[in-house]
Amino acid sequence: MTVPTTRLPSGDELPVVGKGTYELEGETVQEPVETALDVGYTHVDTAEGYMNEPALGEVLAEHDREEVFLTSKVLAKHLNYESVIESAKQTLSDLGTDYLDLYLIHWPNPAISVRETMDAMATLKEQGLVRNVGVSNFDTYQLSAAMHVSDVAIAVNQIEFHPYLQRPDLLEYCREHDITVEAAAPLARTKVLDDPVIEELAEKYDRTPAQIVLRWATEKDVVVLPRSTSREHIEQNVDLFEFELDEPDHARIDDLDRDEAVYDTRTREWDDDVWGMAE
């Protein structure tokens, strides 16, 4: 199985379906990622905050590194210059690799200068430790600020995106600036799977509800990162390219937008360990 790719500003090719590893801590990440790599995935997404990089490194050691597009993310509490460098080097050590294909700021942190963070990202790229840099969970305001002070192209913005939260203005802004959008929680953490429209289309196309939703996203040029653990679902979630949604059916999913987030709410618990901004 060959998964289509999208080209980043560097010229690197990013597979449009990746294996998400959120909430797969420690050794629980190993079997699902091994399965994904066996059935044709070539894109794995992890993060410092997922607490699975050492275990994931053991799996990757059994595969050709050049055949896997590998992404990680630095925690919001580590966005000062030295901490970005240290976090990246620890991630590389844990994953057992010399470089990352993509390194993202996991969340914006208003307590730390984005200029300082992007300077560190530029250093990592100059040193060859990361090949592409990007952001995650940035809105248009935060993204425009990061772009303004960055010496390197911001290749990706990984955001919450699914039929109930479509964010058309943010998608359009990213397209205008050649920034690839990746969908974290592309299935709204399963909330959209029992939507009557999705269920009806799944029956019509003889596909699973997840396949319908993921196909809809890829038709919008959005990269999807489903986090499944069963072999059946892992196989199904990459088998998206033998069918297309008719335009009216695609539009029916467009009409499901509620501007409803499952995790990217506008308020934060600023003192938790992700942010490191206790009083």
N, C-alpha and C positions, 0 to 999 in steps of 0.2 A: 504494500500500500504506500502510495506517495502522497504526502500531505502538501497542498499548495503553500506557497510562501509569499510574503510581502517584503519588498526591499526597503531597508533602512538607509538613512542618508550616507552612512559609511560604505554602502554597497553590500553589506551583509544581508543574507536572506533569513527572515524570521518566519518559521512555520506558523500557520494561522490557527492551529490547534496545539495547545500545550497541556502537559500534565500538571494540574494544580496540586499543591501539597499542604495547603492550609489545614490545620488541626490534625495532621498526621505526624505526631511528635515521636521522636526516637525511632525505634525499630519498626513502628507501625507504618512508616513510610516505605519500607523496603519492598514488600511484596507488591503493592500497587504500582510503584515505579518500575520494578522489574517487569511486571506484566505489561505496562504501557510501552516500554522499550521493545519488548518482544513482539508486540502486535503492530508496531510501526510508528509510534510517537518518536519524534526527534527533538522535542522541546520540553524542558523541565523547568518549572518555576518554583523557587523556594525563597526563604528569607531568614535573616538572622533571628527574627522573632518567632519563627516557626519551631525552633528548637529541634530541628531534625537534620541539620547539615552534616554532622559526623556520620550518622547512619546512612544518609543519602550518598555520602562519599564512598562508602563500601560498595554500594550498588554500581555507581559510576565507574569504579575501578575495574569492573568486569566488562566494560564497553569501550569502544573507540571514542576517545574524547572529542575528536574532530567531527564526529557524527551526531553530537548532541549540542543543541543550542541551550545554554545554561544561564539562567537568570537568578540573581539574588537581590536582596534589598537591605538597606541599612536602617536601623531603628531611628525614630524621631529624636530620641534622647541622645543620639550619637552624631549629631549633624555639625558639630564644630570640626574644624579642619583636621586636627590630629586624630580625633575619634573616628572620622570617616575612613582615614587611612588605616587605622588600627583594625576597625571592624572589617574592612575589605580583606586585609591580610589574614585575619582570623578565619573568615569565611573561606578563603582560598585554601588555607591549611585544613580546615574541617572537611571540605569537599574533595581534597586531594587533587587539586588542579592548579595550573600556573596562571590561569586567566578566567575571567567571566566574559561571556558573550554580551551580557547586559547587566548593568548595576543600577538599581533604582533607589531614590529617596522614598522610603516606604510611606511616610506621611509628612506633610509640611509641619514645621515647628516654628511658631511665631516668636519664640524666645531666642532663636539663633538666626544669624544673618544668612539669608539664602546665598548671598555672594560668597561667603566663607565656604559654604557647603559645595557650591558649584566650582569654586577654585580647587577644592580637594578632588572633586570628580575629574576635573581637567588633569590634575596631577596623576591620578590613577590611569587615565587614558594615555597620557604621555609616557608613562612607565610600562605600558603594555599589559597592565594587570587587568584592565577591563577594555573591551573593544567598543562598547557603546554605552552611553549613559542615558538615564531617563528619570522620570518621577512617577509617583503613584498617589492617587487620591488628591490631585491638585485640581482646583477649579480654574476658570479662565483668568481670574485676577492673579492667583498665585503662579500660574503657568506663565503669564505674560511677564511678571517680575523676574522669574527664574531665567527666562529666555533673554531678558534685557541685560543681565549681568553675567551670563554664561559665555565662556570662551569656546565651548564645544556644543555641537548640535544636541538638542534634547530629542532623542529618537522615539521615545515611547512615553505615554501617560497611561498607567494602569489604573482603572477606575471601576467603581461599581456601575455595572451596566446590564440591563435585562429588560424584558418587555414592560415591567412596571416602573422602571426608572431609565428613560431613554436619553435624556440630557442632550437634546439636539443642538443647542447653542455651543456646548462644549465640544461635541463631535465635530461641528463645522469649524470651530476655531482650530482644532487640532489638524483637520484636513488642510486648512488654509496655510498652515505652517509646517506641513510635511512631518507631522508627529503621528505615529501609529497609535491607535487606541487599542488597549487590551482590556478585556472584560473580566474583572474579578467577580466571583459570584454570578456567572452568566445565567444561572438558573434560579437566581434569587434565593439561593439555599433551599431549593426545591419548592418554593412557594408558588411558582408559576405553573408547575407541572400538572396541577389539577384544575387549571383554568378551563372553563368550558370551550373557549375558542381553540386553545391549544389541543385539548383532547379531541375535538372534532377534526382538526387538521391532521392530527396523528393518525386517526382512523382513515381519513381520505387518502393520505399518502402512504399508508401502511408502514409507518415509522413510529418510533417512540416519541412521547411528548418532549423528552430532552433533545432528541435529534431535530425536531421541528424548531425548537427555540435556538439551538446552536446554529443550525443552518441559516435561520433568519439573521442572526448576528453576523455570520461570515458574509452574508450577502450585503451587509452594510459595511464591509471591509473592516470589521472589528475582529481582532484576534481573541479566541476564547480559551479559557483555562479551567475546564471542569475538574472538580475534585471528587472523583468516584473511587471506590475501593474494590468493587466486585469486578471480576474479569469481564462479565457480560456487559456491564455498563461502560467499562473502559473501552472495550471494542466498539460498542455502539457509538460512543461519543466522538470517535474519530472517523466514523463511517458516514460522512456528511456530503460527499461530493459526487454521488451517483444520482442525485435528484436535485431539482430546483423548485422553489415555491413559485406558484403563479403570482403575477403581480397583484391581483385582488386579494389573494391569501396573505401575501407579505404585508399588504396594507391593513388587513384585519389585525395583524399582530401590532403594527404601528399604533393602531387605535386603542391598544390596551394600556398605553402610558398613563400612569397615575402620579408621576413624580414621587414615588414611594420607595424609600430606601430600606434595605434590610440591615445595613451596617454603617453606611456613611452618613450618619446624622450630623447636623450642624453643630451640635454640642458635644463636648468631650469630658471624660473624667480625667482631668489634666494631671492628677497626681498618681495615676497608675504607672506600672513599670514600662509600658510602651513609650510614654511621654517623658518620664523622668523630670517632671516640673512641679514636684511637691513644694509647698510653701516653705 
